[in-house]
Amino acid sequence: MSDDGHRTPGLSIRPVTEADIQAVVDLWDEAGMTTYASADEIVEEVTTKMARDPDLFLVGEVDGVVVATVMGTFDGHRGRIKRLAVGRDHRRVGMGGQLTAELERLFEARGITRIRLEVWAENVGGLAFWEHRGYTLEPDIRYFVRNLGGSSDPC
């Protein structure tokens, strides 16, 4: 359902498959989520995630075309939401909300009761989206990263 409780017409949500890899990469690229890595590294990220918790990696499709995606992960303690992306021509009609709601349902079915996610500070639309969905900014947490093996991944 969309944020106002209505289902987006024609949207079906399902777990990602190998046939979806390029569509997912294309969505991430369109959303600016691939600037940190090579195409091979991005594909590896998709396939690695598909091998772990594949039921938490979702795509949304309209008329058989993948137009949205979100990755959920579970670290044994908290659920995490990563890489929500909706194709440019399908934004602002509730697809991001529907994907998020389905992922939250899957988390709850696993007994996961707390979710974390990161949003770049300059992503004003993303910050507003998550706040609108009831997520709370944690001002006391600072996020540290360290890249290993020559990685240039910024997140």
KEFINU-394426 format. One record per residue: x, y, z of N, C-alpha, C in turn; residue number from 0; residue in one letter. Coordinates in nm, 4 decimals, always signed. Layout:
BEGIN
       n.px       n.py       n.pz      ca.px      ca.py      ca.pz       c.px       c.py       c.pz   resi   resn
          X          Y          Z          X          Y          Z          X          Y          Z    NUM      a
...
This chain:
BEGIN
       n.px       n.py       n.pz      ca.px      ca.py      ca.pz       c.px       c.py       c.pz   resi   resn
    +0.0828    -0.1180    +0.0000    +0.0000    +0.0000    +0.0000    +0.0869    +0.1238    +0.0000      0      m
    +0.0324    +0.2314    -0.0481    +0.1042    +0.3580    -0.0470    +0.0931    +0.4186    +0.0920      1      s
    +0.1560    +0.5339    +0.1095    +0.1539    +0.5994    +0.2393    +0.0126    +0.6359    +0.2834      2      d
    -0.0788    +0.6551    +0.1892    -0.2157    +0.6894    +0.2255    -0.3052    +0.5659    +0.2356      3      d
    -0.2449    +0.4462    +0.2338    -0.3192    +0.3228    +0.2519    -0.3732    +0.2602    +0.1253      4      g
    -0.3426    +0.3161    +0.0094    -0.3914    +0.2619    -0.1170    -0.2815    +0.1880    -0.1907      5      h
    -0.3199    +0.0842    -0.2591    -0.2259    +0.0047    -0.3366    -0.2001    +0.0717    -0.4707      6      r
    -0.0735    +0.0763    -0.5105    -0.0388    +0.1328    -0.6399    -0.0840    +0.0368    -0.7489      7      t
    -0.1664    +0.0810    -0.8422    -0.2170    -0.0086    -0.9468    -0.1039    -0.0731    -1.0265      8      p
    -0.1167    -0.2039    -1.0459    -0.0234    -0.2751    -1.1310    +0.1081    -0.3128    -1.0666      9      g
    +0.1354    -0.2710    -0.9413    +0.2618    -0.3033    -0.8765    +0.2538    -0.4405    -0.8121     10      l
    +0.3506    -0.5257    -0.8458    +0.3639    -0.6530    -0.7743    +0.5018    -0.6552    -0.7106     11      s
    +0.5084    -0.7106    -0.5905    +0.6325    -0.7150    -0.5133    +0.6699    -0.8609    -0.4930     12      i
    +0.7984    -0.8885    -0.5145    +0.8463    -1.0263    -0.5007    +0.9955    -1.0240    -0.4689     13      r
    +1.0504    -1.1371    -0.4234    +1.1953    -1.1444    -0.4023    +1.2707    -1.1321    -0.5348     14      p
    +1.3878    -1.0763    -0.5301    +1.4733    -1.0597    -0.6474    +1.5175    -1.1967    -0.6995     15      v
    +1.5400    -1.2057    -0.8304    +1.5930    -1.3272    -0.8915    +1.7164    -1.2899    -0.9745     16      t
    +1.7871    -1.3899    -1.0203    +1.9050    -1.3633    -1.1043    +1.8679    -1.2848    -1.2299     17      e
    +1.7500    -1.3081    -1.2821    +1.7062    -1.2363    -1.4023    +1.6887    -1.0860    -1.3771     18      a
    +1.6823    -1.0452    -1.2494    +1.6607    -0.9052    -1.2139    +1.7898    -0.8273    -1.1914     19      d
    +1.9042    -0.8942    -1.1925    +2.0294    -0.8292    -1.1523    +2.0537    -0.6999    -1.2293     20      i
    +2.0471    -0.7040    -1.3604    +2.0766    -0.5828    -1.4376    +1.9746    -0.4729    -1.4110     21      q
    +1.8495    -0.5077    -1.3946    +1.7467    -0.4077    -1.3653    +1.7735    -0.3404    -1.2307     22      a
    +1.8158    -0.4183    -1.1319    +1.8487    -0.3622    -1.0003    +1.9682    -0.2682    -1.0125     23      v
    +2.0718    -0.3135    -1.0815    +2.1908    -0.2295    -1.1017    +2.1523    -0.0999    -1.1735     24      v
    +2.0671    -0.1092    -1.2737    +2.0238    +0.0096    -1.3477    +1.9473    +0.1063    -1.2571     25      d
    +1.8607    +0.0544    -1.1700    +1.7873    +0.1405    -1.0768    +1.8832    +0.2096    -0.9807     26      l
    +1.9784    +0.1338    -0.9270    +2.0761    +0.1929    -0.8358    +2.1567    +0.3008    -0.9074     27      w
    +2.1921    +0.2730    -1.0322    +2.2697    +0.3701    -1.1091    +2.1883    +0.4976    -1.1304     28      d
    +2.0635    +0.4827    -1.1703    +1.9755    +0.5987    -1.1929    +1.9604    +0.6807    -1.0654     29      e
    +1.9601    +0.6130    -0.9495    +1.9424    +0.6804    -0.8212    +2.0739    +0.7358    -0.7650     30      a
    +2.1844    +0.7163    -0.8375    +2.3133    +0.7678    -0.7916    +2.3791    +0.6838    -0.6849     31      g
    +2.3425    +0.5567    -0.6769    +2.3944    +0.4688    -0.5723    +2.5145    +0.3855    -0.6156     32      m
    +2.5692    +0.4112    -0.7333    +2.6768    +0.3253    -0.7834    +2.8048    +0.4013    -0.8145     33      t
    +2.8139    +0.5257    -0.7755    +2.9289    +0.6075    -0.8127    +3.0582    +0.5650    -0.7442     34      t
    +3.0487    +0.4848    -0.6406    +3.1653    +0.4487    -0.5604    +3.2378    +0.3236    -0.6090     35      y
    +3.1806    +0.2506    -0.7024    +3.2362    +0.1193    -0.7345    +3.2257    +0.0897    -0.8834     36      a
    +3.2979    -0.0130    -0.9235    +3.2909    -0.0576    -1.0622    +3.1623    -0.1374    -1.0832     37      s
    +3.1262    -0.1561    -1.2081    +3.0067    -0.2344    -1.2411    +3.0166    -0.3754    -1.1849     38      a
    +3.1360    -0.4365    -1.1913    +3.1539    -0.5713    -1.1375    +3.1295    -0.5757    -0.9874     39      d
    +3.1754    -0.4714    -0.9160    +3.1547    -0.4668    -0.7713    +3.0068    -0.4533    -0.7366     40      e
    +2.9346    -0.3764    -0.8164    +2.7915    -0.3583    -0.7926    +2.7181    -0.4904    -0.8151     41      i
    +2.7482    -0.5576    -0.9243    +2.6859    -0.6878    -0.9516    +2.7194    -0.7846    -0.8391     42      v
    +2.8430    -0.7830    -0.7916    +2.8821    -0.8715    -0.6808    +2.8019    -0.8404    -0.5547     43      e
    +2.7779    -0.7130    -0.5291    +2.6962    -0.6768    -0.4128    +2.5559    -0.7356    -0.4249     44      e
    +2.4974    -0.7253    -0.5427    +2.3631    -0.7794    -0.5647    +2.3633    -0.9309    -0.5459     45      v
    +2.4560    -1.0010    -0.6090    +2.4560    -1.1471    -0.6022    +2.4907    -1.1968    -0.4624     46      t
    +2.5790    -1.1263    -0.3927    +2.6129    -1.1654    -0.2554    +2.4905    -1.1526    -0.1662     47      t
    +2.4174    -1.0437    -0.1805    +2.2979    -1.0240    -0.0999    +2.1904    -1.1258    -0.1362     48      k
    +2.1827    -1.1617    -0.2649    +2.0845    -1.2629    -0.3063    +2.1110    -1.3972    -0.2384     49      m
    +2.2370    -1.4259    -0.2104    +2.2731    -1.5528    -0.1472    +2.2423    -1.5525    +0.0029     50      a
    +2.2321    -1.4345    +0.0615    +2.2064    -1.4216    +0.2052    +2.0725    -1.3510    +0.2223     51      r
    +1.9819    -1.4046    +0.2930    +1.8494    -1.3448    +0.3139    +1.7808    -1.3065    +0.1832     52      d
    +1.7734    -1.3966    +0.0860    +1.7145    -1.3590    -0.0433    +1.5692    -1.3132    -0.0318     53      p
    +1.4980    -1.3604    +0.0680    +1.3579    -1.3196    +0.0832    +1.3438    -1.1751    +0.1297     54      d
    +1.4541    -1.1132    +0.1766    +1.4502    -0.9746    +0.2221    +1.4983    -0.8766    +0.1160     55      l
    +1.5305    -0.9260    -0.0018    +1.5757    -0.8417    -0.1130    +1.4610    -0.8417    -0.2126     56      f
    +1.3906    -0.7305    -0.2223    +1.2658    -0.7249    -0.2977    +1.2759    -0.6372    -0.4213     57      l
    +1.1954    -0.6705    -0.5195    +1.1751    -0.5831    -0.6349    +1.0260    -0.5583    -0.6501     58      v
    +0.9957    -0.4421    -0.7062    +0.8592    -0.4097    -0.7436    +0.8555    -0.4006    -0.8948     59      g
    +0.7548    -0.4612    -0.9536    +0.7467    -0.4562    -1.0995    +0.6074    -0.4144    -1.1435     60      e
    +0.6052    -0.3519    -1.2603    +0.4818    -0.3107    -1.3258    +0.4879    -0.3662    -1.4672     61      v
    +0.3863    -0.4397    -1.5043    +0.3800    -0.5000    -1.6377    +0.5060    -0.5812    -1.6697     62      d
    +0.5577    -0.6522    -1.5696    +0.6741    -0.7384    -1.5895    +0.8078    -0.6670    -1.5922     63      g
    +0.8093    -0.5356    -1.5662    +0.9338    -0.4582    -1.5674    +0.9667    -0.4153    -1.4248     64      v
    +1.0896    -0.4423    -1.3815    +1.1340    -0.4028    -1.2478    +1.1489    -0.2509    -1.2452     65      v
    +1.0747    -0.1861    -1.1544    +1.0765    -0.0400    -1.1449    +1.1151    +0.0094    -1.0055     66      v
    +1.1362    -0.0834    -0.9109    +1.1721    -0.0445    -0.7747    +1.2405    -0.1618    -0.7054     67      a
    +1.3209    -0.1295    -0.6047    +1.3894    -0.2338    -0.5294    +1.4245    -0.1841    -0.3902     68      t
    +1.4379    -0.2763    -0.2988    +1.4861    -0.2473    -0.1636    +1.5542    -0.3730    -0.1102     69      v
    +1.6627    -0.3517    -0.0362    +1.7347    -0.4622    +0.0273    +1.7124    -0.4553    +0.1768     70      m
    +1.6755    -0.5674    +0.2345    +1.6705    -0.5786    +0.3791    +1.7789    -0.6753    +0.4222     71      g
    +1.8377    -0.6489    +0.5380    +1.9373    -0.7395    +0.5936    +1.9072    -0.7605    +0.7410     72      t
    +1.9638    -0.8649    +0.7943    +1.9482    -0.8950    +0.9366    +2.0841    -0.9334    +0.9898     73      f
    +2.1318    -0.8606    +1.0908    +2.2645    -0.8859    +1.1450    +2.2621    -0.9748    +1.2689     74      d
    +2.1462    -1.0338    +1.2969    +2.1316    -1.1174    +1.4155    +2.0762    -1.0395    +1.5338     75      g
    +2.0709    -0.9085    +1.5192    +2.0212    -0.8238    +1.6273    +1.9147    -0.7254    +1.5776     76      h
    +1.9433    -0.6596    +1.4660    +1.8534    -0.5595    +1.4100    +1.8333    -0.5829    +1.2610     77      r
    +1.7156    -0.5448    +1.2141    +1.6932    -0.5414    +1.0708    +1.7526    -0.4123    +1.0167     78      g
    +1.7933    -0.4164    +0.8926    +1.8475    -0.2970    +0.8279    +1.7840    -0.2844    +0.6899     79      r
    +1.7564    -0.1618    +0.6529    +1.7038    -0.1333    +0.5197    +1.8134    -0.0629    +0.4420     80      i
    +1.8368    -0.1131    +0.3203    +1.9400    -0.0557    +0.2353    +1.8871    -0.0411    +0.0932     81      k
    +1.9326    +0.0594    +0.0268    +1.9164    +0.0744    -0.1174    +1.7721    +0.0716    -0.1690     82      r
    +1.6874    +0.1502    -0.1064    +1.5533    +0.1688    -0.1626    +1.5673    +0.2582    -0.2851     83      l
    +1.5235    +0.2093    -0.3991    +1.5307    +0.2862    -0.5230    +1.4038    +0.2636    -0.6043     84      a
    +1.3486    +0.3726    -0.6534    +1.2312    +0.3675    -0.7399    +1.2671    +0.4417    -0.8683     85      v
    +1.2365    +0.3812    -0.9805    +1.2661    +0.4423    -1.1096    +1.2046    +0.5805    -1.1222     86      g
    +1.2750    +0.6680    -1.1873    +1.2360    +0.8092    -1.2027    +1.0899    +0.8249    -1.2468     87      r
    +1.0457    +0.7447    -1.3406    +0.9097    +0.7583    -1.3946    +0.8016    +0.6996    -1.3042     88      d
    +0.8413    +0.6414    -1.1906    +0.7443    +0.5749    -1.1028    +0.7468    +0.6301    -0.9609     89      h
    +0.8130    +0.7418    -0.9414    +0.8237    +0.8001    -0.8074    +0.6983    +0.8774    -0.7708     90      r
    +0.6822    +0.8904    -0.6404    +0.5741    +0.9709    -0.5813    +0.4346    +0.9153    -0.6057     91      r
    +0.4264    +0.7833    -0.6242    +0.2942    +0.7194    -0.6356    +0.2764    +0.6101    -0.5305     92      v
    +0.3693    +0.6004    -0.4355    +0.3544    +0.5067    -0.3243    +0.4337    +0.3782    -0.3341     93      g
    +0.5101    +0.3602    -0.4407    +0.5839    +0.2339    -0.4557    +0.6897    +0.2146    -0.3472     94      m
    +0.7619    +0.3205    -0.3137    +0.8623    +0.3097    -0.2073    +0.7975    +0.2705    -0.0755     95      g
    +0.6822    +0.3287    -0.0490    +0.6090    +0.2950    +0.0731    +0.5604    +0.1514    +0.0739     96      g
    +0.5137    +0.1033    -0.0415    +0.4671    -0.0354    -0.0497    +0.5822    -0.1337    -0.0311     97      q
    +0.6954    -0.1070    -0.0946    +0.8115    -0.1946    -0.0775    +0.8559    -0.1966    +0.0677     98      l
    +0.8600    -0.0783    +0.1297    +0.9008    -0.0691    +0.2698    +0.8033    -0.1448    +0.3595     99      t
    +0.6753    -0.1277    +0.3364    +0.5748    -0.1970    +0.4179    +0.5894    -0.3491    +0.4058    100      a
    +0.6150    -0.3979    +0.2847    +0.6329    -0.5422    +0.2669    +0.7590    -0.5902    +0.3377    101      e
    +0.8661    -0.5146    +0.3282    +0.9889    -0.5522    +0.3974    +0.9680    -0.5503    +0.5485    102      l
    +0.8991    -0.4514    +0.5999    +0.8694    -0.4463    +0.7430    +0.7871    -0.5684    +0.7849    103      e
    +0.6925    -0.6090    +0.7019    +0.6113    -0.7278    +0.7305    +0.6997    -0.8516    +0.7385    104      r
    +0.7942    -0.8636    +0.6452    +0.8864    -0.9775    +0.6459    +0.9763    -0.9757    +0.7696    105      l
    +1.0217    -0.8573    +0.8089    +1.1007    -0.8465    +0.9310    +1.0194    -0.8947    +1.0507    106      f
    +0.8972    -0.8454    +1.0631    +0.8125    -0.8856    +1.1758    +0.7879    -1.0354    +1.1778    107      e
    +0.7687    -1.0950    +1.0605    +0.7465    -1.2398    +1.0531    +0.8671    -1.3171    +1.1063    108      a
    +0.9859    -1.2584    +1.0983    +1.1079    -1.3204    +1.1524    +1.1307    -1.2862    +1.2990    109      r
    +1.0439    -1.2046    +1.3558    +1.0604    -1.1640    +1.4944    +1.1518    -1.0439    +1.5119    110      g
    +1.1829    -0.9751    +1.4034    +1.2692    -0.8564    +1.4076    +1.1806    -0.7371    +1.4424    111      i
    +1.2138    -0.6696    +1.5522    +1.1268    -0.5626    +1.5998    +1.1911    -0.4240    +1.5950    112      t
    +1.3147    -0.4160    +1.5523    +1.3811    -0.2850    +1.5403    +1.4567    -0.2808    +1.4094    113      r
    +1.4425    -0.1694    +1.3390    +1.5047    -0.1534    +1.2073    +1.5933    -0.0299    +1.2092    114      i
    +1.7063    -0.0404    +1.1421    +1.7952    +0.0741    +1.1234    +1.8176    +0.0958    +0.9744    115      r
    +1.8484    +0.2201    +0.9410    +1.8849    +0.2527    +0.8041    +1.9674    +0.3799    +0.8062    116      l
    +2.0394    +0.4022    +0.6985    +2.1183    +0.5235    +0.6836    +2.0674    +0.6017    +0.5641    117      e
    +2.0738    +0.7335    +0.5766    +2.0370    +0.8239    +0.4677    +2.1445    +0.9317    +0.4616    118      v
    +2.1975    +0.9586    +0.3430    +2.2949    +1.0658    +0.3273    +2.2306    +1.1969    +0.3705    119      w
    +2.3069    +1.2804    +0.4414    +2.2552    +1.4063    +0.4963    +2.1967    +1.4971    +0.3889    120      a
    +2.2539    +1.4956    +0.2682    +2.2034    +1.5838    +0.1625    +2.0818    +1.5273    +0.0892    121      e
    +2.0409    +1.4064    +0.1220    +1.9245    +1.3442    +0.0578    +1.7970    +1.3894    +0.1296    122      n
    +1.7581    +1.5119    +0.1043    +1.6438    +1.5727    +0.1723    +1.5156    +1.4929    +0.1471    123      v
    +1.4954    +1.4480    +0.0227    +1.3766    +1.3691    -0.0081    +1.3739    +1.2378    +0.0680    124      g
    +1.4888    +1.1723    +0.0765    +1.4976    +1.0469    +0.1511    +1.4720    +1.0678    +0.2992    125      g
    +1.5291    +1.1725    +0.3561    +1.5067    +1.2020    +0.4982    +1.3581    +1.2242    +0.5248    126      l
    +1.2921    +1.3003    +0.4378    +1.1492    +1.3272    +0.4546    +1.0669    +1.1991    +0.4383    127      a
    +1.1044    +1.1147    +0.3414    +1.0330    +0.9886    +0.3182    +1.0328    +0.9040    +0.4448    128      f
    +1.1518    +0.8834    +0.5025    +1.1617    +0.7953    +0.6196    +1.0941    +0.8573    +0.7416    129      w
    +1.1068    +0.9864    +0.7580    +1.0414    +1.0522    +0.8700    +0.8893    +1.0387    +0.8570    130      e
    +0.8380    +1.0558    +0.7361    +0.6946    +1.0413    +0.7104    +0.6462    +0.9005    +0.7437    131      h
    +0.7327    +0.8018    +0.7250    +0.6967    +0.6625    +0.7533    +0.7100    +0.6273    +0.9009    132      r
    +0.7488    +0.7227    +0.9851    +0.7564    +0.6984    +1.1289    +0.8947    +0.6629    +1.1804    133      g
    +0.9954    +0.6739    +1.0957    +1.1330    +0.6488    +1.1395    +1.1851    +0.7743    +1.2089    134      y
    +1.2670    +0.7540    +1.3110    +1.3176    +0.8635    +1.3922    +1.4673    +0.8794    +1.3720    135      t
    +1.5101    +1.0019    +1.3493    +1.6516    +1.0325    +1.3377    +1.7161    +1.0174    +1.4746    136      l
    +1.8257    +0.9449    +1.4802    +1.8987    +0.9237    +1.6054    +2.0168    +1.0205    +1.6099    137      e
    +2.0014    +1.1356    +1.6713    +2.1069    +1.2366    +1.6674    +2.2314    +1.2005    +1.7487    138      p
    +2.2211    +1.1051    +1.8391    +2.3345    +1.0715    +1.9249    +2.4265    +0.9650    +1.8669    139      d
    +2.3891    +0.9061    +1.7528    +2.4702    +0.7997    +1.6936    +2.5578    +0.8592    +1.5842    140      i
    +2.6842    +0.8255    +1.5864    +2.7766    +0.8626    +1.4799    +2.8151    +0.7343    +1.4074    141      r
    +2.8248    +0.7415    +1.2810    +2.8449    +0.6263    +1.1935    +2.9900    +0.6256    +1.1474    142      y
    +3.0645    +0.5221    +1.1815    +3.2029    +0.5084    +1.1396    +3.2144    +0.4025    +1.0311    143      f
    +3.3062    +0.4213    +0.9391    +3.3357    +0.3200    +0.8380    +3.4866    +0.3041    +0.8258    144      v
    +3.5270    +0.1885    +0.7812    +3.6660    +0.1628    +0.7473    +3.6657    +0.0671    +0.6303    145      r
    +3.7252    +0.1065    +0.5217    +3.7311    +0.0222    +0.4036    +3.8533    -0.0685    +0.4117    146      n
    +3.8342    -0.1925    +0.3778    +3.9410    -0.2912    +0.3774    +3.9662    -0.3376    +0.2349    147      l
    +4.0835    -0.3888    +0.2106    +4.1140    -0.4484    +0.0807    +4.1103    -0.3512    -0.0351    148      g
    +4.1362    -0.2256    -0.0105    +4.1388    -0.1294    -0.1205    +4.0031    -0.0789    -0.1633    149      g
    +3.8971    -0.1139    -0.0916    +3.7630    -0.0697    -0.1285    +3.7523    +0.0813    -0.1171    150      s
    +3.6748    +0.1404    -0.2058    +3.6481    +0.2839    -0.1984    +3.5008    +0.3104    -0.1676    151      s
    +3.4292    +0.2102    -0.1202    +3.2874    +0.2203    -0.0868    +3.2688    +0.3280    +0.0204    152      d
    +3.1889    +0.4331    -0.0072    +3.1734    +0.5419    +0.0906    +3.0774    +0.5086    +0.2048    153      p
    +3.0081    +0.3968    +0.1943    +2.9131    +0.3661    +0.3015    +2.9387    +0.2274    +0.3533    154      c
